[in-house]
């Protein structure tokens, strides 16, 4: 039996309704759900979420509806203004809760309770409600009441200690990693809670600590401490092995991982390529040829605890690396990437945003999304999906909402308020 053709295929979260009361640090969770088809309504104060006032702005116009950061984090959502610090605002909000499946917020536990956003209070209104809190350190424990921005969380999650150069202070990882990690875990936790509710009929509270969400992203740092009682050191762009690390090239940088067992062709393949170009120096001769063919990663790893022997080996590697660096500088990122692919050498371009916009792989997969902004009279290009579904595809359903764009639609359509009542609430600053 064939399924009827429709203009747009069904979405994965069609019918799921979400109230999004998040600040800057929690918006990604709602975006992930909204782009999967959930009806996500941002509840904002009448002046707008602080996230709307973050630069950069479209056309350099610092307007609440033109924050590019807000745009990205809030695609496919609707916006309803409601002042929850007023009794009228809270009363309207309580009437909305039973109509929704999920509520996400970023308030500290004490403030959430004051506003009536704690799970017990909301479950009394709606037995099946799933609540999710995203906070820096969780809702209980000695740091539960502490405030923190993205950098503080990255520092306290152990991520910053791995970022930067060993002889300098740790640096902040690029991007808002705490917001991203916390948002991903929140969305995942909400989806699991929805599955559980399908079986039990009961909602539950999903509690996300950004510190915990980030602490699991330390590669092997935790295991290294647990097993060896050794702290991983910041490496910067230091190369422990020739052919492994970041290299300058004719038009930027590439990252190479050559000669590591199980990861492509051996180092001798790179040296052969260098020889074909006349840039191998003496690496095709002894003792270098034998050394390159006999590099043993396990033995080198053991030398990390023997500084003198490691230093001797690193001095030999410096000569090899100097010639590799000269070879890489003679070629463009694309030449190194394509030549490496032909030879099974792991060499990847360090792409800029400009490179990504021109990337043929992303273009072929239709990753970039053109979203119409009627208020601007033009389309805007957005990053695309973090995953693909064959039957229930991800898509940006609407551009990010203007401040309060759907307030009347929700209050009149959902709660049955009249236009006169809405105008009275607007005059009182409630909406």
NULOSE-317661 format. One record per residue: residue in three letters; x negated, y negated, z of N, C-alpha, C in turn. Coordinates in steps of 0.001 Angstrom, whole numbers, plus 500000, padded with zeros to 6 digits. Each point is the difference from the previous one (the first is absolute). Example, Ala and Ser with C-alpha at 12.3 -4.5 7.8 and 13.67 -1.06 7.14 Angstrom:
ALA486810505690507800500890498810500000499100498800500000 SER500350498950499280499180498810500060500770498910500730 
END
This chain:
UNK499144501195500000500856498805500000499115498764500000 UNK500232499097499068499178498796499923500598498903500856 UNK499102499193500569500452498883500820500316498809499104 UNK501000499201500349500350498845499165498872498983499990 UNK499838499368498857498984498962499889500505498726500660 UNK499135499350500739500347498733500651498960498965499638 UNK500375498739500158499068498919499675498767500072500885 UNK500195500295501282498887500120500929500177501270500820 UNK498956500801500153500121501225500796500219499671501469 UNK500542500928500764500231499750501429498684499799500732 UNK500068499279501109498801499755500798499948500979501170 UNK498810500178500550499807500977501071500762499629501266 UNK500091498706500305500619499563501253501316499268499769 UNK500647500301498893501298499381499722500976500292501132 UNK500654498958500515500944500160501094499416499762501373 UNK498674499996500121499355499718501288499941498491500195 UNK500388499524501178500052498565500261499072499656501164 UNK499240498923499819498939499654500949500089498531500377 UNK499925499713501294499846498633500497498524499774500282 UNK499425498991499368498565499714500107499810498718500801 UNK499529500137501237499750498848500866498504499854500265 UNK499194500355499025498557500017500210499371498641499746 UNK498872499787500667499164498852499713499000500360498926 UNK498942499211499920498976500205498978499476501431500023 UNK499823500544501214499316501273500148500847501221499656 UNK501300499843499766500822501185499796500754500063498697 UNK499785499052499107500827499898498794499835501163499026 UNK498822500636500014499718501030499005500924501206500156 UNK500351500335501238500889501146500214501322499798499267 UNK500588498812500149501259499714499329499865499981498495 UNK498870499497499502499777499978498552499956501424499441 UNK499278500886500692499913501380499531501383500634499899 UNK500846499735500979501354500563499984500873499327498944 UNK499871498674499872500837499261499044499698500394498566 UNK498720500142499678499641500365498633500373501443499675 UNK500303500784501029500510501359499785501521500035499940 UNK500625498824500083501443499931499800500826499688501218 UNK499387499902501188500770499645501193500458498550499899 UNK501159499714500583500498498620500082499375499377501247 UNK498934499238499814499260499409501120500363498523500107 UNK500509499612501158500408498615500242499058499381501026 UNK499288498982499593499153499262500933500879499075500836 UNK499897500116501315500670499071500905498960498961500403 UNK500225498744499587499016498946500228500616498852500795 UNK499190499288500780500510498774500629500343498986498919 UNK500875499051500290500407499033498968498837499261499347 UNK498901499804500726498834499331499410499159500951499160 UNK500336501268500033499258500981499219498946500719500812 UNK499657501195499563498939500772500636498673499262499870 UNK499129500076501014498661499404499868499256500523498780 UNK500353501199499554499342500572498828500223499156498752 UNK501078499222499971500294499173498827499075498784499894 UNK499282499717501058499181498790500021498514500305499841 UNK499697501195499542498606500401499829499544499749498570 UNK498871499297499817499467499808498654499385501305499490 UNK499720500063498684500203498961498989501456499930499548 UNK500326498872499351501364499763499537500034499896498478 UNK501097500423499415500186499867498555499926498535499607 UNK499217499720498980499821498637499486499491499043501082 UNK499347500554501046499457499188501108501068499152500676 UNK501233500487499985501115499294500636500309500684501331 UNK499618499405501141500177500653501307501453500027500455 UNK500769500825499359501436500103500266500299501398500540 UNK500972500142500922500313501324500563500369501060498969 UNK500435499570498825500375500969498973498883500263498996 UNK498787499499500284498935500129499007498721500641500538 UNK500058500582501184498820500682500541499746501294499231 UNK498825500115499388499692501203499231499878501220500907 UNK499484499789501217499911501120500940501397500497500358 UNK500904499070500277501380500406500311500618500719498810 UNK499753499488498811500554500640498813499624501478499952 UNK498719500287500144499559501392499846500635500909501044 UNK500004499577501269500466500861501083501524500142500040 UNK500738499242499190501456499972500166500782500223498718 UNK499408500670499038500750500343498795501171500919500352 UNK501058499874499226501200500851500087500843499776501251 UNK499646499031500850500759499747501230501016498876499791 UNK500943499912500952500901498857500076499644499187501245 UNK500503498763500072499695499128501140501276499435500601 UNK500103500140501331501124499435500754499426499221501175 UNK500329498712500101499507499211501126500924500162501197 UNK499383500168501173500758500226501228499083499691501176 UNK500407499078500843499187499621501158500350500902501179 UNK499134500964500273500267500963501063499735499441501385 UNK499504498774500083499823499385501324501298499365500491 UNK501025499969499145501306499463500401500966501148500253 UNK500964499771500874500979501045500302500846500324498776 UNK500374498959499229500785500245498788499207500835499000 UNK498706499701499884499157500757499083499898501458500407 UNK499819500242501301499910501382500483501330500728499846 UNK501099499282500192501320500624499853500226500457498561 UNK499635499157499039500132500380498593499087501176499680 UNK498803499955500558499048501077499745500533501332500523 UNK500583499980501192500546501239500569501111500568499120 UNK500720499138499321501049500480499089499401500623498734 UNK498812499562499626499348500551498810499404501383500250 UNK499486500215501202499231501212500292500715501291499602 UNK501293500199500323500645501275499654500075500272498502 UNK499772499002499171500088500171498555498669500438499384 UNK498962500093500829498665500300499488499450501281500620 UNK499056500590499310499390501258500439498714499788500791 UNK499274498947499647498647499803500534499821498546500384 UNK499252499763501064499593498647500376498501500015500281 UNK499264499073499379498553499889500205499712498634500602 UNK499160499969501039499616498705500562498546500032500457 UNK499462498820500269498610499881500459499910499225501305 UNK501074499980500767500003499288501276499322500841501088 UNK499284499367500938499546500730501189501206500579500731 UNK499793501069500746501114500725500618500868499105500872 UNK499379499133500803500780499145500903500865499021499219 UNK499436499411498948500769499048499196501108500714499236 UNK499703501201499504501028500774499296501184500279500923 UNK499711500332501255501077500270500956500819498746500266 UNK499334498851500103500703498736500235500964499689498858 UNK499589500327498778500829499730498824501013501114499736 UNK499969501042500817500921501112499791499574500927498886 UNK498682500063499724499497500817498904499373501306500465 UNK500038500275501310499470501277500468500919501129499542 UNK499435501186499894500753501100499388501269500345500770 UNK499927500021501319501182500383500781501165499043499760 UNK499685498703499943501062499012499777500625500173498622 UNK499168500265498996500517500154498642500721501336499824 UNK499501501052500669500656501309499904501387499976500630 UNK500202499103500961501334499855500590500985499439498985 UNK499479499253499020500843499451498937500165500980498844 UNK498974500844499803499984500887498834499167501228500367 UNK500676501107500243499331501223500461498922500471499035 UNK500204499761498719499063500519499005498892499043499611 UNK499914498836500650499009499012499582498578500514500228 UNK499142499753499040498571500287500129499290498667500155 UNK499331499815501114499263498762500228498515500275499858 UNK499281498994499533498550500137499830499334498721500467 UNK499067500126500918499219498848500452498571500140499489 UNK499455498889499509498606499955499559499309498932500835 UNK499108500412500881499309499066500885498506500286499973 UNK499178499057500455498550500221499936499531501248500736 UNK500537500240501219499467501077500829501065500963500530 UNK501202499934499469501055500870500479500814499349501102 UNK501080500654500384500945499429500964499719500387501446 UNK499028500847500250499640500324501371498493500208500078 UNK499482500029501223498559500033500207499506498639500461 UNK498745499910500464499489498754500591499944498822499042 UNK499988500252498681499913498910499025501332499732499303 UNK501063500586500483501281499917499294500472498571499789 UNK499727499111500941500495498623499895499018499083499284 UNK498842500524499600498989499155499367500420499636498575 UNK499714498768499613500210499563498626498686500131499229 UNK500091500147498696498786500125499186500338499734498549 UNK499021499451499269500169499872498556499287501167499324 UNK499968499984498680499451501120499253498535500245500346 UNK499227498925500154498576500150500284499760500623501375 UNK500788499568500994499844500552501348500308501495499991 UNK501067500385499307500352501420499944498896500789499307 UNK499466499472498889498915500693499297498791500175500906 UNK499712498968500802498873500084500924500247501064501062 UNK501192499983500594500284500906501108500327501415499534 UNK500252500172498705500232501341499454498700500685499599 UNK498870499293500131498717500604499664499607499876498549 UNK500803499299499191499701499877498574498877498993499752 UNK500033498876500707499001498961499742498586500451500325 UNK499856500889500968498655500432500368499304500750498871 UNK500778500473499018499439500718498858499805499105498783 UNK500473498754500075499999499124498822498903498949500107 UNK499162499922498968498959498986499979498611500607499986 UNK499018499191500416498599500391499973499519500353501404 UNK499068500945500119499564500440501332499304498925500819 UNK499377499018499336499263498967500726500812498716500173 UNK501291500068499703500873498836500154501259500401500760 UNK500783498977500369501246500269500717500982500735499089 UNK500882500805500562501038500657499196500857498967499275 UNK500575500404498877500836499093499221501406500570499860 UNK500913499118499653501398500385499823500181500729498668 UNK500616501182499987500314500643498725500937499104499188 UNK499890500009498679500866499135499184501451500439500062 UNK500888499036499783501422500312500013500530500139501410 UNK501298500083500122500638500131501312500207501483500298 UNK498911500628500415500013501450500131500907500492501125 UNK500079499246501098500892500421501090501452499965499537 UNK500360498956499249501366499899499481500292501128499018 UNK499024500323499170500203501056499004500095501368500674 UNK499022500305500877500014501307500674501243500151500871 UNK500328498952500761501187500069500844501273500130499191 UNK500080499275498881501186500066499150500200501366499373 UNK498907500603499550500092501340499406500487501011501030 UNK499408499958501194500399500958501034501442499765500449 UNK500414498725500046501381499697500385500982500560498975 UNK499732499762498715500891500515498957500062501523500048 UNK498854500620500201499965501464500090500797500488501202 UNK499811499341501142500741500397501197501498499833499834 UNK500412498931499318501427499762499760500587501091499105 UNK499278500371498954500500501051499105500161501322500746 UNK499048500302500888500108501229500794501213499927500927 UNK500216498832500606501153499831500896501314500129499236 UNK500037499528498753501208500166499184500271501476499721 UNK498940500768499716500176501439499789500525500672501264 UNK499439499605501147500452500589501266501461499650500271 UNK500389498774499666501386499593500228500969500791499131 UNK499555500370498797500852500818499139500362501323500679 UNK499095500511500842500246501278500677500757499834501313 UNK499708498913500719500532499859501366501095498957500138 UNK500064499072499058500953498906500113499563498906500955 UNK498843500153500611499517499034500976498846499188499430 UNK500016498701500306498861499166499667498914500148501053 UNK498902499289499812498918500013500977499121498779499794 UNK499069499813500925499085498868499918498669500459499420 UNK499511499279499005498690500253499400499072498889500473 UNK498972500365500747499104499001500573498655500075499301 UNK499552498884499426498737499962499262499038499034500673 UNK498833500511500349498895499179500492499042499772498846 UNK499761498737499638499059499720498916498600500491500346 UNK499621499904501265498684500487500403499865501488499699 UNK501020500766500351499956501437499740500036500285498502 UNK500813499237499259500096500214498553498671499740499310 UNK499234499021500505498700499690499399498893500910500504 UNK500117500472501233498916500790500591499772501317499277 UNK501005500481499272499833501260499279499304499796498662 UNK499598498757499685499407499698498693498495499771500092 UNK499332500676500928498574499771500225499098501034499341 UNK500493500686498990499235501063499357499559501012501060 UNK498690500219500160499522501015500948499433499391501273 UNK500285498724500253499405499354501173500425500677501297 UNK501288500340500121500468500645501228499384501383500171 UNK499958500769498913499436501340500093498511499951500327 UNK499295499018499418498566499867500269499753499752501481 UNK500847499177500611499843499756501436500389501236500813 UNK501130500621499648500463501154500770499003501159499953 UNK499429500253498818499141501170499840498537499722500342 UNK499537498759499729498572499714500175499703498928501030 UNK501050499306500441499830498837500879499104498945499331 UNK500182499847498678499286498988499226501012499019499425 UNK499648498720500010500857498971499425499603499759498551 UNK500982500048499116499741499654498601499547498553499913 UNK498990499739499188499460498655499865500528499352498732 UNK500114498677500051500326499257498782498846500162499017 UNK500341500199498740498973500235498993499885498878498983 UNK501002499108499933499944498966498973499890500641498632 UNK499043499516499190499781500615498690498725500835499993 UNK499538500409501209498798500819500087500227501338499298 UNK498958500488499343500092501267499276499185501053500744 UNK500666501021500501499305501091500671499382500955498992 UNK500568500025498801499491500842498925499916499173498725 UNK499000500235499160499989499324498703501176500484499168 UNK500650499074499318501143500378499177501305500054500745 UNK499991499629501288501231499980500790500138498625500635 UNK501003499244499558500211498669500555500417499010498933 UNK499990498727500355500411498924499099498788499465499254 UNK500140499846498690498914499513499154500485498834499144 UNK499136498999499858500286498900499080499830500492498572 UNK500854499495499112499863500314498580500114498700499206 UNK500072500099498682499926498805499164501156499041500231 UNK501156500494500397501166499121500150500723500196501334 UNK499284500435501014500635500185501306499327501095500791 UNK500817500925500506499478501078500839500702501314499671 UNK499292501089500284500599501328499941499685500715501306 UNK500808501008500308499679500876501124499690501371499423 UNK498881500573500438499571501299499486499905501017501132 UNK500313501239499683499791501119500920499430501144499171 UNK498685499970499840499318500918499095499080500915500802 UNK500043501280499677499114500952500658500552500591501271 UNK501213499611500407500609500568501202500640501335499616 UNK499617501101500665500534501320499621501525500013499967 UNK500544500546498924501444500099499867500655498787499380 UNK499198498972499677500556498770499430499316499687498668 UNK500310500784498975499498499696498678498599500524499740 UNK499401499469498921498698500467499526498876499579500949 UNK498851500695499955498884499679500893499253498741499574 UNK499079499572500875499208498805499739499180500121498720 UNK499546501204499671499193500176498794500770499594498743 UNK501323500109500024500809499575498849499909498494499809 UNK500041499245501096499843498550499901498617499641499486 UNK498968500666500514498628499695499572499833500307498516 UNK500620501077499517499936500318498575500639498886499173 UNK501119499467500465500658498866499324499075498785500012 UNK499367499744501126499066498878500099498836500183499032 UNK499520501245499865498884500273499088500403499740498553 UNK501239500367499657500489499746498641500002498512499682 UNK500174499168501029500025498548499823498626499374500219 UNK499006500830500334498648499498500220499817499271501315 UNK500822500322501014499927499285501282499778500981501151 UNK499497501204499717499808500991501061498667499853500708 UNK499095499176499450498696499845500638499291501341500099 UNK499514500325501202499278501256500202500867501085500632 UNK501311499809500002500866500950500690500114501346499284 UNK499598500053498712500006501276499292498716500780500262 UNK499075499391500740498715500630500293499987500512501439 UNK498984500829500297499821500476501369499276498936500822 UNK500273499908501310500841500904500806501476499611500011 UNK500316498903499279501365499474500083501030500956499431 UNK499655500664498903500970500892499358500437501113500958 UNK499024500604500682500330501067500948500776499463501195 UNK499616498809500457500690499415501147501465499759499675 UNK500250499457498801501377499694499619500836501264499854 UNK499367501070499544500735501248499829500208500756501289 UNK499298499583501066500067500748501249500567499241501171 UNK500638498839499747500588499242501108501098500832500656 UNK499866500213501297500959500806500757500698499107501012 UNK501296499779499783500735499060500846500027500453501456 UNK500116501314500233500050500475501384498681499716500722 UNK498869500224499299498705499730500620499833498515500284 UNK500464499165499076499887498554500204500862499553501168 UNK501184500592500133500871499651501122499326500341501322 UNK499294501132500029499286500394501220498897499008500339 UNK499426499353498978498920499039500233500487498719500662 UNK501314499739499989500502498770500620499659499934501481 UNK499798501152500632499621500011501417498483500045500186 UNK499247499901498874498528499982500050499513498756499254 UNK500016498852500665499739498715499337498697499947499210 UNK498912500593500512498705499904499308500033500744498670 UNK500509501219500010500092500766498755500981499350499028 UNK501086499459500546500979499336499148499386498781499332 UNK499202499232500747499361498815499442499051500374498862 UNK499255501094500171499086500461498950500764500363498736 UNK501109500708500177500807500387498846500625498781499329 UNK500446499031500800500625498809499439499009499196499167 UNK498735499997500382498986499291499216499849500630498620 UNK500075501323499936499946500665498695501247499671499177 UNK501131499993500691501242499702499303500019498581499441 UNK499297499085500647500021498601499567499509499868498564 UNK498981500780499626499473499947498634501045500495499010 UNK500665501104500351501040500546499125501129498987499837 UNK500394499423501118501135499081499977499682498734499213 UNK498757499568500026499614498806499241500216500212498509 UNK499651501184499504500187500296498582501482500185499661 UNK500737500646500892501444500140499779500652498624499940 UNK499602499107500898500570498647500030499722499264498700 UNK498787500145499471499651499338498738500857500540498857 UNK500245501296500002500836500602498962501426499469500084 UNK500562499971501197501362499508500161500118498534499593 UNK498992499200500304500068498572499637499993499788498491 UNK499560500993499253499924499855498539501324500288499313 UNK501006500434500758501264500399499392501187499344500703 UNK501115499936499273501224499439500579500715501056500841 UNK500972499540500766500801500926500800500652501066499113 UNK500558499549498892500713500936499126499040501006499372 UNK498823499536499580499019500913499410499572501065501005 UNK499782499585501234499595500957501028501131500970500331 UNK501212499481500049501139500859500327500236501040498901 UNK500073499545498751500262500926498901498838500964499802 UNK498769499485500082498838500881499876499944501017501119 UNK500371499576501194500029500931501120501047501080499811 UNK501190499625499503501051500986499763499548501047498986 UNK499301499566498967499525500932498976499000501003500565 UNK499278499584501049498935500835500578500382500598501353 UNK501251499822500425500476500495501297499260499348501160 UNK499651498737499839499366499226501062501050499091500630 UNK500079500005501323500995499177500684499509498564500101 UNK500465499172499079499685498571499990501306499260499742 UNK500372499125500908501253499273499844499788498505500061 UNK500686499238499157499873498541500056500601499440501275 UNK499353498993500574500576499265501124500897498932499385 UNK501280500278499925500928499150499256500409498760500779 UNK500070498887499301500614498790500536501491500054499687 UNK500757499045500535501427499939499666500174499786498498 UNK499134499191499411500054499791498544499813501331499269 UNK499052500812500474499783501308499379501244500875500116 UNK500642499959501160501202500809500192501121499567499065 UNK500144498691499812501061499510499108499758500450498564 UNK498740500252499654499660500400498639499716501498499894 UNK500236500742501081499657501418500040500915500815499095 UNK499402500760499080500809500737499027500778501148500646 UNK499477500591501062500726501080500673501262499477500677 UNK499877498901500742501174499427500656501016499519498967 UNK499497499427498905500908499520498950500744501165499354 UNK499286501086499720500622501151499344501089500618500870 UNK499831499924501323500984500575500916501091499013500389 UNK499932498777499438501025499007500299500032499608501456 UNK498811499928500618499952499754501448500428498581500353 UNK499539499028499249500371498612500296501471499783499681 UNK500685499271500873501438499785499863500299498521499741 UNK500778499741498977500430498636499702501354499762500672 UNK500037499044500912501210499714500774500487498597499662 UNK501264499888499629500566498704499632500308499173501241 UNK499537498759499990500315499023501048500846498899499362 UNK501330500119500035500844498988499347499756498594500524 UNK499684499881501299499788498667500571498754499322499437 UNK499088500805499420498801499441499373500138499924498485 UNK500968500729499475500175500036498557498939500814499292 UNK499436500990500702498972500829499374499875501324500760 UNK499214500904499427499722501267500672498656499911500712 UNK499855500835501015498766500059500788499542501452500027 UNK498706500214499856499448501353499996499693500450501423 UNK500517501182500361499797500574501334499233501317499896 UNK499247500351501050499435501354500051501120501028500029 UNK499694501194499503501038501005499866500067501003501124 UNK500494501193499663500341501016500998498766500678500572 UNK500032500324501306498922500802500589500186501492499762 UNK501133500393499386500275501400499696501033500047498888 UNK500165501181499398500973500184498918500943501148500351 UNK501283499809499695500993501059500153500587500286498620 UNK500117501269499650500479500335498661501514499850499863 UNK500755500217501086501456499964499909500617498772500669 UNK499338499452500992500528498824500709498921498922500017 UNK499759499359498877498832499126499867500025498763500892 UNK498807499631500408499763498738500706500181498853499016 UNK500537498900500470500011498796499169500300498786500870 UNK499553498840499546500350498742500654501399499632499517 UNK500961500029500901501404499815499623500379498532499843 UNK499347499139500748500266498561499889498777499253500489 UNK499878498762499557498897499175500480500193499727501486 UNK498954499608500723500165499715501430501059498929500212 UNK500732500076501108501148499102500175499599498578500362 UNK500787499047499544499887498636500495500484499985501447 UNK499560499023500755500390499917501403501524499910500131 UNK500597500969500695501443499999500228500834500223498764 UNK499400500508498947500700500138498722501267500851500109 UNK500008500971500894501130500935500066500798499863501297 UNK499795498901500723500673499827501290501518500038499856 UNK500537499187499110501458499969499829500515501328499456 UNK499268500578499092500378501294499427500148501053501095 UNK499112499975500973500019501001501072501044499660501060 UNK500024498757500452500936499641501070501450500026499529 UNK500246499545498787501367500033499481500371501406499529 UNK499091500632499264500314501308499429499960501130501004 UNK499069499952500949499842501091500969500849499779501250 UNK500000498765500502500661499730501278501348499305499853 UNK500341499588498779501310499398499774500135498566500472 UNK498885499305500197500088498597500401500520499166498837 UNK500673498905500324500470499083498965498898499008499671 UNK500164499319498879499018498976499631499959498891501047 UNK501174499635500538500044498954501023499227500426501248 UNK500143501258500405499257500489501160498491499975499741 UNK499615500379498799498575499994499658499447498578500007 UNK500784499063499486499547498611499993499862499463501419 UNK500890500423500888499910499582501399498729500566500643 UNK499704501272499724498789500627500530498748499341499434 UNK500067499624498735498869499332499377499765498637500647 UNK501073499283500263499878498694500641499444500096501405 UNK500265501120500676499502500199501363498584500575500018 UNK499442500272498814498642500537499926499890501477500298 UNK501139500705499988499986501441500280499556500782498773 UNK500370499508498810499615500668498752499314499000499071 
END
